[in-house]
């Protein structure tokens, strides 16, 4: 696996320095928000299941950095990273997770269904691969409308076991749709590793068999992710059709809820510890600090700003109004 140290990337290359610092800030913000959600979750104020992205920040940030606000993003149930990386409102996100009327989905979706059309967060689904056909349809619409819009859809490796994904890859390639299929391969579906589920296969090669460009990237390396996403988005925008990106990554926490569940035995603790040495946030910090782009005092200031933003956002959510009976009829287009 290519990472920032050892034989991998040694610096920032041609990437803009201020942009690299911003990438770090976005990843750090997602990490701290998730840690605070985890810390507070036992208080039972957030009336929603949660699926943390701790360890997977580089995939959301790297890919969304290649998108415009007018481009659309679709996600699986693990939504927080993509929502924030796409520009979603933290206050609206936390209000949604506390089931308040002013949540980004009006208290209807919770953690797994964050939506914000203002920033192009167009849809999420708790169904495995559920967002893939939705995103493919949105890409078809964009092409038919001749809109300058690219669609990105995030899903886990287990989604590739669903027939609808193969159908969407085929259809997108056939119609040259402006879509990027972004597979976050963290090697586990709930507590089931890859081996018991399927015969050995390379997902990038599997996707390439559907006649679209496909590549594998280091999902712990935000620049690796960004470079691949930037090329795929540019290709789609120019009418070149879809691309498939497999980002190999690792979640440090349980499939759902707060804390780590490695002690249950479905994955070795040593495996998780080995991946923690590749922490996407801290490894990238070492690179930008080594090159003089950021100092420890500057990071401390950044941390304080994020902490203050989080505190205000949680206070806002907790002080917000609960839904009323009248809210039941909002966004309802047919009544039986």
N, C-alpha and C positions, 0 to 999 in steps of 0.2 A: 504494500500500500504506500502510495506517495504521500508524504506529509511535509511539513515545513522544515523539519530537521533531518539530519542524516543525509541520505542520498536524494532527498526530494528537493523541493523548491528552497532556494537559499536566500531569496529576497523578494521584492515586490515587482521586479521586472518593469514593464512599461506602464503599470497601473498608476493612475493618479494618486498622489500621496494623501491628499485630503479625502479622497474617495475611500481609501483603505482605512483611514481612521473612522470614517462614518460606518463602514461595514462592521468594524469592531464594536462601535457603539450600539449598533442595531442588534448584534448578537448578544452583547452584554445585557442590554435592556430586556430582551426576551428571557435570558437566563434568570435575571433577578426577579422579573415578574412571575415566572414559573415557580421559583423558590418561595416567593411570598405566598402564592396560591397554595403551594404545598404546606407551608407553615401554618396557614390559617384554616386549612380544609377541615381539620378535626372539630372546628367550632360549629360546624353544621349550618353555617349561614349561606353557603353556596349550595343551592338545591339542584345540583346537576352532577352527573358523573364527569370525571375529568380524565384526560389522557395527555400526560405531560410530554413535551418535546425536548426535555433536558438531554443534551448530547447531540441533538439533531438541528441545532440552530443554524449551522452553515448552509444547509440545504435550502431552507426557506429564505434566508437573507441573500444568499448568492443568486438564486434563481429570480426572486422578485426584484432584485436590483437591476436586472436586465429588462424588466417590464416597464411600460409607461402606466400612469394612472388610468388611462383609458383602455388598457389591455385588461382582460378578465382572468381571474384566478379561481379555480375550483379545488376543493380539498376533500380529504377523507375525514374521519372522525377526530384525527389529531390536528386540531385547527389553530391553536394559539399562535404558533410560529408564523404560519402563512398569513394569518389575519394581521398581526402586528407588522410583519415585514412588508406587506402590501400597503401599509399606511392606515390601517384600521385604528379607530379611536379607543384608547385604553379605558376611558371612563365608560363608554358604551359597552365594551366587552365585559367589564366587571359587573356592570349593571345587569347585563344579560345573564351572567353566571349566578347572580343573586336573585334572578327571576323578577326584576323590576320592570315596570311598564316602559321605561325609557331605554331598555336594553337594545342592542343593535338589531335584534330580531323580535323586539316587543315582548320579551319573556317567553317566546314560543319555542326557542331552539336550544338554549343552554349552551354549554361548552362545545358540544359536537356539531352545532349548526350555526356558526357565526357567519353573518352576511352583512356587507356594507357596500351597496351599489355605488356610493359616492367615490370609493377608491378602487372599485373593480373587483371586490371580493364577492363573487357572483353566486356561489353555491357550495354547500358542503353536504356530505352524506355519511351517516353512520353505517350504512350498508356497504359491505366489502365491494369495491369497484363501482359503487352507486353513482359517484360523480363523473365517472369516465364517459358514459353515453350522454350525460347532460352537457359536458364540456364539448364533446364531439358535435352535438347538435348546435351549440353556440358557435362553433367554428364554421359549420355549414352556413349558419345564418350570416356570419360576418362575410363569408365569401359571396353569398347571394346578394347581400346588400352593398358589396364592394366597399366595405368599411375598412379603414386603416386600423385594424384591431387584431391582436394576437391573443390566443387562448392558451393558458397553461393549466394543466391538471396534475395534482399531486396525489399519489396513491402508494400503498405499500406493496411489497413483493407478493403477498398473498393474493392481491387483486389480479395478478397475471394468471392465476389458476381459474379465474372466472371466464367463461366463454365470451362474455360481452366485450372484454378487453381485446381479444383477438379480432372480434368483429369490428370494433372501433378502429383498431390499427389498420385493418384492411380497407375499411371505408375511407378513412382519412387519407391513406396513401392513394387510393383510387381517384379520389376527388381533389387531391392536392390541397387539403384544408390547412389553414393557418393555425396549427396547434402544436404545442410541445407536451409530450407525454413524459412526466417526470416521476420516475419510480424511486422512492426512498426505501432501499433494501436494507432493513435492519435485522434481517435473518430470522425473525420470529413473528409468528401470527398468534397473538395472545401469549400462550406458553408453549406453543408448538414450534420447534425449529424446522428448518427446511427439509432435512433428511427424511423424516417419517411421512412427509406430505407429498414428495415428488422425487422422481429420478433426477440425478445430477444434471444440471443444465446451466448454461451461461445466459442470463436474461438479455444481455445486449445482443447476443447472437440470435437468440430466440426472436427478439423484436425485429432484427434486421431481416429475418425470413419473410416478414410482411411487406418487404420492399420499401422501407423508409430508412434514412440515415439513423444509426444507433451507435451510442458510445457509453462506456463506463467511466465514471469519474470518482475521485476520492471525496466522498461526502463529508469528510471532516475538514476539508480544505476549502475555505470559502472562495478563494480565487480560482481554484480548479472548477468549482461549481459555476461561478460567474462566467468564466470564459466559455464553458460549454453552453450555458444558457444564452449568453449573448449571441453566439453564432447561430444557435437554433432559432432564436427569436428573429434575428435578421433574415434568416433564410425564409421563415414563414411570412414575414412582412413583405418580402419581395416576390411572393407567389411561388416559392420553391416547395411548399408543402410541409408536411409534418416531420417531426424528429422525435426520437426516443432517447432519454437520458436515464441511465441507471446510476444512482448515487449510493455507494456502499457506506453505510452509516450505522450508528449504534445508539439505542436508547439506554440511558443509565438508570432509569426508574422502571417501575412495574408497567405492565401493559396499561392498566387503568388504576386510578386512585393515587394516593400519596405514598412515597417511600419506595424502597427497592425490595423486590420479592425473590431475589436470587437464592435466598436461603431455602426456598421451597424445593430446590433441586432441579428445576427444568433447565437451568443454565448454570455453568460453573462460575463461582464467585471470581476465580482467577481470570476467567475470560472477560468479565466486566471490568476488573481492575486493569487488565492489559489495555482495553479500549479507553479507559479513563486517562491513560498516559497520552492519548491522542486528542484530548479535549479540544474541540474546535475553537472555543473562546480563548483559552489560555495559551494554546500553541500560536494562535495568530497574534495575541498580545506580545509574546516573546519576539516575534518577527518585527512588528512595528516599533517596539521599544528598542530593539537592537539597532534598528536603522535610524533611531532618533526622532521618529514621528510623534512619539508620545512618551511622557515621563510618568513616574509613579505619582507625583503630585497631581498631574493632569488627570490621571485615571481616578484618583481619589475624588477630584471635583466632579468628574463624570458620574461616579458611583453615587455621590451625594445628590446630584440632580435627578438621577433615576429614582433614588429612594424617595425624594420629595414628591416626584410625580406619582409614584405608586401610592404613597400615603394619601395624597389628595384624591386619587381615583377611587381607592377603597372607601374613603369617607363619603365621597359623592355617591357611590353605589349604595352604601348602607343607609344613607339619608334619603334616597329616592323612593318614590311612591310605588306601592304594590299595584298590580293590575286590578281593575275593577270588572264587574260583570259586563259593563258596556264594552270593554275591550275585547270580549269574546267575539264580537261581530265585526271587528276591524279586519280587513283583508279577507273577508269571507265573500266569495262571489256566487255561491249557490247555497240555498237552504232547502233541505228536504222537507 
